Amino acid sequence: MLMLWGQAASSTALQERDEFHVGNAFSQPSDRLAPQHRDRFAIGSALFQQPWVVAPAPTPLRDGLGPLFNANTCQACHVKGGRGHPPLTPTDPFMSMLIRLGHPPKTAQEEALAQQKGTIPDLTYGDQLQPNGIPGVAGEGTPRVTYTSINGQFQDGETYTLLKPTLRIDSLNYGKLDAQTQLSARVAPALPGVGLLEAIPETDILQHADPDDRNADGISGRPNRVWDISKQQTVLGRFGWKANQPSVIQQAATAFNRDIGITSPLLPEPSCTAHQPACQSAPNGGTPEISQVSLENVALYVALLAVPARRDTHDPQVQAGEHLFQQAGCAACHIAHFHTSSQAALPELANQDIQPYTDLLLHDMGKGLADNRPDFAASGNEWRTAPLWGIGLVGTVNGHTRFLHD
């Protein structure tokens, strides 16, 4: 008999246990987690959840917040390892959604810069709006979103309502944005499975690319090519809404730098611009503020978050939905099956058959979803195919079912 807290488990206790596990479905370790990685996984989890504080502080291993930042912890955006949500009203805070800034290159010099930056950052505010600042450093501005309802009807008569977001930034504290700067809302994605996505061989991803639609199926996915800081070369992009990051560790380092204001060996400079002298002169938490070992532990933790098991596969409604998914052509981009490399960075990720339902390629999603902000090879209309594994638990874990990048 299953025992909980030294007593026979009641049906209520079992239900509470199951609800706990389902509610934390995006923050569980891989069932392949090796014994030698358990401590590192736990340390990475602690670093992921810990709040960073303003430097100098009596806790030198977690000081250095800001000077400009979006949140003071990774967990604030990726609640329980899950998906963020956009604000519902203009007064709601941007707790798990941020605004990217930038514009297309116009000159040869800007073209060269975009090869490493992905876009041309706003001269004053950089490539991401950071609403918060430490004492003595003003946050950059207050983002707002309003929605316009768009009502429509399917061919069978069923009605629907879409919400079109409009972004603005109030109280800009360092002057106006460049006239050509574009705003792009980005919701924090769920994290389970990113290590497995990194372990897919590049050749297997590229075999699904068809940029010129030579097979005439109406689908023209293409890879993004992005700058890898460690390798100092252009490589395949895999992560982010426009596949603008090449690896889990670079994604983590960028999030620390832009979202929390924490420098690392990979990104050793604070995200201040020349127009923000108070930011540039603020005290820091060391050089760098997070060590390479700690950064690698966070990356390991994120890479080894388990994908929730697929549920209800024998439910007739689920089976009907799967048939419609195939019939509608969704599976042409949301590729069900991949096999991870035997040379994966972590042994727990190697030689696995996985079902991520993504091709990790860019697709033109039309003007209705466009942000008009390029990101390396991705145009303003293009977005990476979002993985679908775990999507059925977003409502349970994160309390909403609001999807898309904005």
C-alpha positions in Angstrom: 0.0 0.0 0.0 1.3 3.5 -0.8 2.3 5.3 2.3 2.3 9.1 2.7 3.8 10.7 5.8 4.0 7.4 7.5 0.2 6.7 7.2 -1.9 4.8 4.7 -2.8 7.2 1.8 -6.4 8.2 1.8 -8.2 9.0 -1.5 -8.0 12.7 -0.6 -4.3 12.5 -0.1 -3.8 10.7 -3.3 -5.8 13.3 -5.2 -3.8 16.1 -3.5 -0.6 14.3 -4.5 -1.7 14.0 -8.1 -2.9 17.6 -8.3 0.5 18.7 -6.9 2.4 16.8 -9.6 0.2 18.0 -12.4 0.4 21.5 -11.1 4.2 21.2 -11.2 4.4 19.3 -14.5 6.8 21.7 -16.1 9.4 21.7 -13.3 10.1 18.0 -12.9 13.5 16.5 -13.8 14.1 14.1 -16.6 13.5 10.5 -15.5 17.0 9.9 -17.1 18.7 12.3 -14.7 22.1 10.8 -13.9 23.2 10.5 -10.3 26.3 12.6 -11.0 24.0 15.4 -12.2 21.4 15.5 -9.4 23.3 18.0 -7.3 23.9 20.2 -10.3 20.2 20.0 -11.2 19.2 21.0 -7.7 21.7 23.9 -7.6 20.5 25.1 -11.0 16.9 24.9 -9.8 17.8 27.0 -6.7 19.6 29.6 -8.9 16.6 29.7 -11.3 14.2 30.5 -8.4 16.4 32.7 -6.2 15.8 36.5 -6.3 18.8 38.7 -7.2 19.4 41.8 -5.0 21.0 45.1 -5.5 24.8 45.3 -5.1 26.6 45.6 -2.8 24.9 43.2 -0.5 25.7 40.8 2.4 24.9 38.0 -0.1 27.6 38.4 -2.7 26.7 35.3 -4.6 23.3 36.7 -5.6 23.8 40.5 -5.8 24.1 42.6 -8.9 20.5 43.0 -9.9 20.1 45.5 -12.8 20.9 48.3 -12.9 18.0 48.0 -15.4 15.9 44.9 -15.4 12.5 43.2 -16.1 12.4 40.8 -13.2 14.6 39.8 -10.3 14.4 36.1 -10.8 14.0 33.6 -13.7 11.0 32.1 -12.0 9.1 35.4 -12.3 8.7 35.0 -16.0 8.8 31.2 -16.3 6.4 30.4 -13.4 6.9 26.8 -12.4 9.0 26.4 -15.5 5.9 27.2 -17.6 4.6 29.8 -19.9 4.1 33.5 -19.3 1.0 35.4 -20.1 0.3 38.8 -21.6 -1.4 41.5 -19.5 -5.2 41.4 -19.7 -5.7 45.2 -19.3 -3.5 48.3 -19.9 -2.8 48.6 -16.2 -1.7 45.0 -15.7 2.1 44.6 -15.1 4.4 43.0 -17.7 5.5 40.3 -15.4 6.1 37.5 -17.9 6.0 39.4 -21.2 8.6 41.8 -22.5 9.1 44.1 -25.4 12.0 43.7 -27.9 13.2 46.8 -29.7 15.0 47.2 -33.0 14.8 48.0 -36.7 16.1 46.6 -40.0 19.6 47.6 -41.0 19.8 50.5 -43.4 23.5 50.8 -44.2 26.5 48.5 -44.8 27.7 49.2 -41.3 24.4 48.3 -39.8 24.3 45.1 -41.9 27.6 44.1 -40.3 26.2 44.9 -36.8 23.0 42.9 -37.5 25.1 39.8 -38.3 26.0 39.6 -34.6 23.0 41.4 -33.0 20.2 40.1 -35.1 18.7 43.5 -35.4 19.7 47.2 -35.0 19.0 48.1 -31.4 17.4 51.4 -30.5 20.2 53.9 -29.9 18.9 54.9 -26.5 17.1 51.9 -25.1 19.0 48.9 -26.7 17.2 45.8 -28.0 14.9 45.2 -25.0 12.8 47.5 -22.9 13.6 47.2 -19.2 10.9 48.9 -17.1 12.6 48.6 -13.7 15.7 50.1 -12.2 17.6 49.9 -9.0 17.6 52.9 -6.6 19.1 55.8 -8.3 18.6 54.4 -11.8 15.2 55.1 -13.5 13.5 52.3 -15.3 13.3 52.8 -19.1 9.5 53.2 -19.4 6.1 51.6 -18.7 4.9 49.2 -21.3 1.1 49.0 -22.0 -1.0 46.8 -24.2 -4.6 47.4 -25.3 -6.7 45.0 -27.3 -9.1 45.4 -30.2 -11.8 42.7 -30.6 -12.1 41.2 -34.1 -15.3 39.1 -34.5 -15.6 36.5 -37.2 -17.4 33.4 -38.3 -16.2 30.0 -39.6 -17.8 28.4 -42.7 -19.9 26.2 -40.5 -21.4 29.2 -38.7 -19.5 29.0 -35.5 -18.4 32.4 -34.3 -15.1 33.5 -32.8 -13.5 36.6 -31.3 -9.8 37.4 -31.8 -7.9 40.0 -29.7 -5.5 42.2 -31.6 -2.9 43.8 -29.3 -1.5 47.3 -29.6 1.7 48.2 -27.8 2.8 51.5 -26.4 5.4 52.7 -23.9 4.5 55.4 -21.4 6.9 57.6 -19.4 10.0 57.0 -21.4 12.7 58.2 -19.0 15.7 58.6 -21.4 14.1 60.4 -24.4 12.2 59.3 -27.4 12.7 56.0 -29.2 14.2 56.1 -32.7 11.5 56.9 -35.2 12.2 53.6 -37.0 12.3 51.4 -33.9 9.8 48.5 -33.9 8.1 47.0 -30.8 7.7 43.3 -30.5 5.9 41.6 -27.6 7.4 38.3 -26.5 5.7 36.0 -23.9 8.0 33.8 -21.9 7.7 30.2 -23.3 7.5 27.0 -21.3 10.9 25.4 -20.8 10.5 21.6 -20.7 12.2 19.8 -23.5 14.6 22.5 -24.6 17.6 20.2 -24.0 16.1 17.6 -26.3 15.5 20.3 -29.0 19.2 21.2 -28.7 20.1 17.5 -29.2 18.3 17.1 -32.5 20.9 16.8 -35.3 21.1 19.8 -37.5 20.8 17.7 -40.6 17.5 16.3 -39.4 16.1 19.9 -39.0 17.4 21.1 -42.3 15.8 18.2 -44.2 12.4 19.8 -43.5 13.5 23.2 -44.9 11.9 24.2 -48.2 12.4 27.9 -48.5 11.3 28.1 -52.1 8.4 25.6 -51.6 9.7 23.3 -54.4 7.2 20.6 -53.5 4.4 23.1 -53.9 2.6 22.2 -50.7 2.3 25.9 -49.6 4.9 25.5 -46.8 8.2 27.2 -47.1 10.0 26.8 -43.8 13.6 27.9 -43.6 16.3 28.0 -40.8 17.4 31.0 -39.0 21.2 31.6 -38.9 22.4 33.3 -35.7 25.6 34.4 -34.0 27.0 31.9 -31.5 29.1 33.9 -29.0 31.1 31.0 -27.7 32.0 29.7 -31.2 32.3 33.2 -32.7 30.5 32.1 -35.8 27.1 31.9 -37.4 25.2 28.7 -36.7 21.6 27.3 -36.8 19.1 29.1 -34.5 16.8 26.9 -32.4 15.4 28.9 -29.5 13.2 31.9 -29.0 10.1 33.0 -30.9 12.2 33.7 -34.0 14.8 31.0 -33.4 17.3 33.7 -32.6 19.4 31.7 -30.0 21.6 28.8 -30.9 21.9 27.0 -27.5 20.4 26.6 -24.1 23.4 28.2 -22.4 23.4 31.3 -24.6 19.7 31.6 -24.1 20.2 31.5 -20.4 23.1 34.0 -20.4 21.0 36.4 -22.6 18.0 36.1 -20.2 20.3 36.8 -17.2 21.8 39.9 -19.0 18.7 41.4 -20.5 15.9 40.3 -18.1 17.7 40.5 -14.7 20.7 42.6 -15.5 23.2 39.9 -14.5 26.5 39.7 -16.3 28.2 36.4 -17.1 31.4 35.3 -18.8 29.4 34.9 -22.0 27.9 38.4 -21.8 30.2 40.4 -19.4 28.8 43.9 -20.1 25.7 45.3 -18.5 22.9 46.1 -20.9 23.2 49.9 -20.5 23.6 52.3 -23.5 25.7 55.4 -23.8 22.5 57.5 -23.1 22.1 56.0 -19.6 25.0 57.3 -17.5 23.4 56.4 -14.2 23.1 52.8 -15.3 26.8 52.7 -16.5 28.1 54.1 -13.2 26.0 52.0 -10.8 27.7 49.4 -8.5 27.9 45.8 -9.7 27.9 42.5 -8.1 31.4 41.5 -9.4 32.9 40.8 -12.8 31.1 38.7 -13.9 28.0 38.6 -11.6 27.3 35.0 -12.2 30.1 32.5 -12.6 30.6 30.2 -15.5 29.9 27.2 -13.2 26.6 28.7 -11.9 25.5 29.6 -15.5 26.2 26.0 -16.6 24.2 24.7 -13.7 21.2 26.8 -14.6 21.6 25.7 -18.2 21.8 22.0 -17.1 18.7 22.4 -15.0 16.7 23.9 -17.9 18.0 21.4 -20.4 16.9 18.4 -18.1 13.4 19.6 -17.3 11.1 16.7 -18.3 8.5 16.9 -21.0 5.1 15.8 -19.4 3.8 12.5 -20.6 1.1 12.6 -23.3 -2.3 12.0 -21.8 -5.7 10.6 -22.8 -4.5 9.1 -26.0 -7.4 6.6 -26.1 -10.0 9.3 -25.7 -12.2 9.4 -28.8 -12.2 13.2 -28.8 -8.4 13.3 -28.6 -8.2 10.8 -31.5 -10.6 12.8 -33.6 -8.5 15.9 -32.9 -5.4 14.1 -34.0 -7.1 13.1 -37.2 -8.2 16.7 -37.8 -4.7 18.0 -37.0 -3.3 15.8 -39.7 -6.1 16.6 -42.2 -5.7 20.3 -41.8 -2.0 20.1 -42.6 -0.8 21.2 -39.1 1.7 18.3 -39.0 3.6 19.7 -42.0 5.2 22.3 -39.7 4.6 20.8 -36.3 6.7 17.7 -37.0 5.9 14.9 -34.5 9.0 12.8 -34.5 12.7 13.3 -34.2 15.5 11.3 -32.8 18.2 13.0 -30.7 21.9 12.7 -31.4 24.1 10.1 -29.8 26.6 13.0 -29.3 24.2 15.1 -27.3 25.9 17.5 -24.8 24.4 15.6 -21.9 24.0 11.8 -21.9 20.5 12.0 -20.5 19.5 13.7 -23.8 21.1 11.2 -26.2 19.4 8.6 -28.5 15.8 9.4 -27.6 12.8 9.3 -29.8 10.9 12.5 -29.1 7.6 14.1 -30.2 8.1 17.9 -30.0 5.6 18.9 -32.7 7.9 21.5 -34.2 10.3 21.8 -37.1 12.3 24.6 -35.5 12.1 26.5 -38.8 10.8 29.9 -39.6 7.5 30.4 -41.4 5.8 33.5 -42.8 2.8 33.9 -40.6 1.3 36.9 -42.4 0.8 40.5 -41.5 -1.7 39.7 -38.7 1.1 38.3 -36.6 3.9 40.4 -37.9 6.0 42.6 -35.6 8.1 44.1 -38.5 11.2 43.6 -36.5 13.9 41.4 -38.1 15.9 39.0 -36.1 19.0 37.7 -37.9 17.6 35.9 -41.0 14.0 36.1 -39.7 11.9 38.7 -41.3 9.2 40.8 -39.5 6.6 38.3 -40.7 8.4 35.1 -39.7 8.2 33.0 -36.6 9.6 29.7 -35.5 7.2 26.8 -35.3 6.3 26.6 -31.6 6.7 23.1 -30.0 3.3 21.7 -28.9 4.4 19.2 -26.3 3.0 19.9 -22.9 0.6 22.6 -24.2 -2.4 20.9 -22.7 -1.1 21.5 -19.2 -0.5 25.3 -19.6 -4.0 26.0 -18.2 -3.3 23.8 -15.2 0.2 24.9 -14.4 0.0 28.6 -15.4 -3.7 29.4 -15.1 -4.4 30.5 -18.7 -4.6 29.4 -22.3 -3.4 32.5 -24.1 -0.9 31.5 -26.8 1.2 33.1 -29.6 4.2 35.4 -29.0 2.0 38.3 -28.0 
